[in-house]
Amino acid sequence: MADTLTISITLPREIVALLGAPSQASETAREYVILGLFQDARISGGKAAQLLGLTRSGFLALMTRKGIPQIRLEPEAWDAEADRIRASQ
């Protein structure tokens, strides 16, 4: 990664333990930050995959393992899609 910055965060030991072995905790935390930014629509799936060093299909597989929905629609879009389906029946 060309333009990176290292940050330090303070977490309770029990939270760090949930992230896995100490040698892997920072990488797991980094993964959660990137996935969180994706879920908040702050970065694209392509950007998240790139930051995680994954292919697009690898990123989709990670989302599946983490239980993250792969399709995000606003309530209005869901309503419009439901109306379209009902109209075609």
C-alpha positions, -999 to 999 in steps of 0.1 A, spaced: 0 0 0 16 32 -11 0 58 11 -7 43 45 -8 55 81 -5 34 112 -29 42 141 -30 30 176 -62 21 194 -69 11 230 -92 -18 236 -100 -39 267 -82 -72 268 -114 -92 264 -121 -74 232 -86 -80 218 -90 -117 228 -121 -118 206 -100 -107 177 -79 -139 179 -43 -146 187 -23 -114 195 -3 -118 163 -35 -117 143 -56 -92 163 -45 -61 145 -52 -77 111 -86 -89 122 -94 -54 136 -83 -39 102 -106 -63 84 -135 -52 106 -128 -15 100 -128 -20 62 -160 -42 63 -176 -15 85 -167 12 61 -182 -9 33 -214 -16 53 -217 22 60 -214 28 22 -183 49 28 -162 27 4 -172 4 -25 -170 -33 -25 -142 -31 -50 -122 -7 -28 -128 -30 2 -116 -60 -17 -85 -41 -29 -77 -30 7 -81 -65 20 -60 -80 -8 -89 -100 -21 -104 -107 -55 -140 -96 -60 -151 -132 -55 -129 -135 -25 -146 -104 -10 -180 -118 -17 -170 -151 0 -158 -131 30 -191 -112 32 -210 -145 31 -188 -159 60 -194 -128 80 -232 -127 73 -230 -94 55 -257 -88 29 -244 -85 -6 -272 -64 -19 -280 -31 -2 -312 -13 -12 -328 17 5 -364 11 17 -377 31 -12 -358 9 -37 -371 -23 -19 -406 -9 -23 -401 -1 -60 -387 -36 -66 -416 -52 -47 -441 -31 -68 -423 -42 -100 -425 -79 -90 -462 -76 -81 -470 -59 -114 -453 -87 -134 -474 -115 -117 
